[in-house]
Amino acid sequence: MNNQTETLGKKRNLASDISRLSKDYMSVVGIILLAIIFSISSYLKHGAQYFMTLQNWTNIMLQSSTVAIVALGQSIILLTGNFDLSLGRNVAFISAVGALLMKNVGMNTGLVVLIMFALGIVLGAFNGVMTAYVGIPAFIATLGTQYIAYGLAKLLTQATPIPNLPASIGWLGRGYVLNNIIPISVIMMLFVYIVAQFVTSKTKVGRNIYALGGSQEAAFFSGINVKRYTFGTFVTAGILCALGALVLMSRLNSVAVTNGQNYEFDAVIGSIIGGISLAGGKGRVIGTMFGCIFLITMFNGFSQLGVDPFVQDVLKGIVLVAAITLDVVRNRKKA
């Protein structure tokens, strides 16, 4: 009897380990499968290999870095059971302010960078105050911020692109290390994710963030300052928006109101594919990085195969719904 019980226990533990691994590293497996599928498809369509090249994968990682940096803020907010709809437009507004200060005012680049981070903190703090202290649902509060940021970006730029930014900012998004192989923006992406993964998995702050997502009421009665932690996650997201804005404007060497467009939804897709739950309190933030790389890899492959951009928008919507459905099913099984 004891042997049967022990065997059953081992099988359950194995099933649990497999389930956890499939959730945490599903996006990594997906990236590998996409690489194989698009490599074959690219060769069959063009008669040559264009997908599995160093240049193409560098482009994929460059595009992924900006999305993933912003998505990290979204994933931290999702862990608390909240949501931020303003991230993409915040990127556009912060970029517009930075570009105007550098080009029209001629302000020192270092000072502009500080102002951009300050703006990110202000935007995040506004969302945090509205959500944590005023009590407005995060969905509504951040939707309002989205419209405010987008309107201000259009007012500042008159909806006209600002090209040819100063060279002093170019190294951030277009610089490379190790004989021009690894982009600096990719290193920055890896750095912020390593730090975030350590904080969320190895520190008291991280444990409290997960506790908020599990149950805010239980977290409150266990002595956690729910409002302060909620506020802090939105401020963190604002700081990451500023970093994403810096990297994006540097990489594109221009700023437009479309900078960061739909990043908030790309961040959600990347987070869920990477294992973060919309219900809060579940998942590892490092998975969000792989989820974003998966998303960018998929649409890079579609572009190489000549899939119509409008069709790609439809496919992105399908991926979003599929990712949320998968999250709901996973949570239902655990319940």
N, C-alpha and C positions, 0 to 999 in steps of 0.2 A: 504493500500500500504506500509506504513511504517512498519507494522507488518510483511508483507511478506519479505520485504528487510532485516529486523532484523533476521528473522528466517533463511533466506538463508545465511546471514553472519555467524550465529552461526554454521550452518551445514558445511560451508567451513572451519571455524576455527577448528571444531572437526575433519574434514577430515585431515587438516594440522597437527594437534596434533598427530593423529593416525599414519600418514605417518612418522612424525619425530621420534616417539617412536619406530616404526617398524624398522627404519633404525639404530637408536642409540642402541637399545637393541635386535636386531635380533639375535646376537650371543649368548646372555644370554638364550633366548628361545631355540636356537639351542642346547646349552649345556644340557639343561634340557631334550629335546627330545632325544638326543643321550644317555644320562644316562638311560632313560627309555628303549630305544630300545636295547642297549647293555646289560643291566641288564637282560632283558628277554632272549635275545639270548645266553648270557653266561650260564644262568641256564639251558636252553634247551640243549645246547651242552655238558656241563660238569656235569650236574646233581647237581651242587652246584653254589653258588654265588661267583664269583671271581672279577667281575667288580666293584660292589658297596661295596668295602671294604675300610677301612681307609688306608691300605698300598697302594692299587692301586691308590687312589686319591692323596695320598702323592707323589707317583711317577709321576702322571700326572702334579701336580703343580710344582714339581722339574724340570721336563723337560720344562714346560711352562715358568718358570721364566727366563731361559737363552734366549730363543727365544724372549720372550716378551720384555726383556730389550733392546735387539738389535733392535727389531721391533719398539720400541718407537722412536728411531732415524729416522728410515725410515718414520714413520707416520708424523713426524714434517717436514721432507723434502718434503713429498707428499703434505702437506698443502700449500707449496709455489709453487706447480706445477712442482717440480723437482723429481728426482729419483736417487737412489744410488745402483749400482750393485756391489759395492766392499765390502759390510758389512761382508759377511760370510768369505771371504778370509782375511779381516783385522783381524777378530777374530783369525784365524789360525796363522797369522804372529805375532800378539801381544802375543799370548799364547806361541809360539815357543821361542821368545826372553825372555819372563819371565821365562820359564822352564829352558832354558840354563843358564841364569844368576844365578838362584837358585841352580841348580844341579852341573853344571860344574865349575862355578866361585865361588860358595859359598857365593854369595852376600846376605846381609841382606834383609829379606823379605819385610820390610817396604820400603826400597829403590827401590827394584824391582817393587813393586806396583806403586810407583811414576813414574818410568821409563815407565811402561806399559801405564799409563794414558798419559804421555808425548807423547808416540808413537801414541796413539789414537788421540791426538790433532794434531800432525803433519800430520797424514793421512787425517784427516778431513779437516785440513787447506789446504792441497794440492788440494783436491777435490774442496774446496770452491774457491780457487784462480783460478783454471782452469775454473770453471763454471762461477763465478761471475765477475772476472776481466779480464781473457783472452777471455772469451766468447765462450768456447767450450761447446757444448751441454752436459748436465749432464750425459746422457746415455753413450756417448763416453768417457768422462773424467773418470767416475767411472769404466767403463769397463777396461780402461787402468790400473787404480789403482788396480783393481782386479787381473790382470795378474802379475803386479809387486809384490803385496803382496804374492800371491800364489807361485811365483817363489822364492822369498826370504825365505819363510817358508820352501820350499823343500831344498833349499841350506843349510839353517841353521841346519836342522834336518837330511839331507840326506834321506828324506822320511821315516825315522825310528821313531817309537813312543818313547817318553820319559816318562817312567813310574815312579811310586813311588816318587811323589813330597814331599817336606818337610812338616812335620805335621803342621807347623806354618801357612800354607795356607789352611789347610783342613777344618777349621771351617766355612769358607765362603760358601762352596758348600755342606758340609755334616753336618753342625751343626744344632741343633734344640733348640727351646725354649718351654716353657710351658709343661714340662714333656715329652720332645721328641715328641711333636705332630706337631708343626709348624716349617717348615724349615726356617732357617735364610735367605736363598736366596729368598724365597717367600715374606718375610717381606721387603727385599730390593726392590723387584719388585713392591710391593704395594706402597712403599715410593716414588720411582721415578715417578710412574704414578700419585699419588696424587699431587706431586709438579708440574709435567708437566701439569696436567689438570687445576690446579689453575693458572699457568702462562699463558696458552693459552686462558683461558676463562675469567680471571679477571684482566689482566694487559694490559698496552699499548703495550708491546712487543708482547703479544699474538694476539691482534687485528691487529697489523701491519703484523704479519705472515699470518693471514687469508687474509688480504688485498692484499698481494703479490700473493697469489693463485687465488684470484678473478680476478685481472688484474694488471700486473706489471706496465703497462703504467699509469694506473689511480693511483696506489700507488706512483709512482715517482712524478707525478704532484701534489699529495696531500702532498708532503714533506717527504715521507719515503725514507730512504737511502736503496734502493733495493739491491745494491751490498753488503752492510754490513750485512743486514739481511740474505741474501742468504748464504754468507760466514759463518755467525754464526750458521745457521741450520746444515751445514755440519760438523762444529767443534763439535757441540753438539752430532751429530751422532757418531763422532769419539770417544768422551768421553764415550758414552754408549757402543760402541764396546769394549773398554778397560774393562769396568765393566762387560760386558757379557763374555769376555775372562777369566777374573779372576774367575767368578762364575763357568764357564764351566770346566776349568782346575782343579779347586778345587773339583768339584762334581765327575769328572771322575778319579781324581788322576793320570792323565796322559795327555800328549799333543801329538797330531798327526796332520799331514797336513789336515786331514779330519775334524778337529775341526771347527765347524761353517759352515760346508758344506751346501750349499743351504739356509742358513739363510736369504739371501737377498730376496729370493722368498717366503719363509715362512713368512717373515715380510710383504711382499706385500699382500699375501693372508689374513693374520691376520688383516692387516690394512683395507682392503676393506670389509671383512666380518664384521669388527667392525664399519664400517660406514664412513671411510675416503675415499674421492674421488680421483681418479687418475687425475682428471681435476684440483684439487687444490682448496683450500679455503673452503672446506666443511668437516664436520665431527668432532667428539670429540676424542681426543687421548685416553681417558679412554676406548673407545670401542675397540681399538687395543689389549689391554690386554685380553679382553674377546674373541676377535677373535682368538688370539693365543691359548688360553685355549681350544676353540672349536676345532681348528685344531689338537692339541695334543690329545685331548679326542677321536676324531674320529679315529686317527691312532692307539691309544692304544687299542680301541675296536676292530679294524680290526686285530691287532696282536693277541689278545686273542681268536679271532674266527679262527685263523690259516690262514688268508688271505696271500697269497704269497707276499713277500716284493717287487718283481718286479711289481706285480699287484697294490700294494699300490702306487708305483711311477706313474703308469698310472692314478690312481684315484686322486693323488695330482695334476697332470696336468689338469685333468678334473675340479677339484675344482678351480684351478687358472683361467681357461678360464671362468667357470661359474661365479666366483666372479667379474671378469672384465666385463663380459657381463651384469651382474646385475647393476654394476656401470654405464655403458654406458646407459642402459635403464632408470635408475633413473634420470640421467642428461638430457636425451632427453625429458622426461616427464616435467621436470621443465622448459626446454627451450620452 
